[in-house]
Amino acid sequence: MSVEVLSLGCRLNISESEEMRAMLAQSDDLVVINSCAVTSEAVRQTRQTIRRARRNHPDARLLVTGCAAEVERDMLAAMPEVDGLVANGAKLDARSWNVPPAPRPAPTRYSRAFVQVQNGCNHACTFCIIPRGRGASRSHPIAAVLDDVAHHIEAGLNEVVLTGVDLTSWGEDLPGTPGLGALALAILNAFPELPRLRLSSIDGAEVDDTLFELLAFEPRMMPHVHLSLQSGDDMILKRMKRRHSRADAVDLVTRLRKHRPDLGLGADIIAGFPTEDETMHANNVSIVRELGIVHGHVFPYSPRPDTPAARMPAVNPARVKERAADVRKAVADTRREWLSSQIRKPLQVLAETDGTGHAENFAPVSLPEGTPPGCVVLFTPTRIAEGRLA
């Protein structure tokens, strides 16, 4: 073994892990854990991954970076398996690892390119500690993003996914405060040969007019939106200090579906937030069907230290678990109906490296054996098998 980088959490971590893997390629017997701290469960998984990595590589140097290395620094540093921590904000700096600068990574591990365009967050959601782990919002200039995208296109990748901690805040700190739509339009204009541009999670309150127009009318912008929704109840949204209402989310999705009826909608939803009563929970469940959420990331609320939500009246932990199961079931039911509606429809599918793929609306597909990874193929599913179109 030379170097192994294990990534937990978000797509941004995946992108950063690829850069670290290339940067550390010449290192000997090194394991890096790129950690996540979005929930207490994510921290538990980080600790579990550290222990497993140490068992698998007893003689390697094991270092931890990522968000948990910031917000749970003392706890992780005390683990006997850990040899050291690298600050989250410094993990892409070769000097932090005592290695020479390396060329940018060759994008060979995935069939799509995850391109980081933004990092950090300026918001203060009452449940979230990610600003502590990532810092203030910083945007990558358009020229730097275009250079990164060009590298992936030259390598033959057919899909680019823009990632960030608060992706739709891109541009707020740049001259002229351009919106994310300006960046997406610049990419599409600069690379007419790029067939697919996709967004990771977005804040519906930050969708600018240009971005909406691209999502609604541009065929190369994938009909797939993943909303940082968090709740379907207005009072809970206020207590979370979110900047949208339930009606705002419904309006955005309704307007998008008017032009893109094939839209595949995802959302992050927290179940059992402090003070949530049965009526509020019912609103959380009902928003799934009202919006047609088919890609759901459902999190049972877990208190994060030193956040305002942790000081609010808590819901019984067993009830939190039950409520998360209720929301997950609602998503599973909606997803099953949605997948059924895709049967016998011709789909443009990007082939993955494991024999599966994703349609433009991110419907999961099992492809015929021998389909070359990384290519876009026309596929008409006839059934559903193991949760995928086939």
Helices and strands as residue ranges (DSSP letters): E 3-7, H 11-23, E 30-35, H 40-56, E 61-66, H 68-71, H 73-77, E 84-85, G 88-90, G 94-97, E 113-116, E 118-119, H 130-134, E 138-139, H 142-154, E 159-163, G 167-169, H 180-190, E 196-199, G 204-206, H 209-217, E 224-230, H 234-240, H 246-259, E 264-271, H 278-291, E 293-300, G 308-311, H 317-342, E 347-351, E 356-359, E 364-366, E 376-379, E 384-385, E 388-389
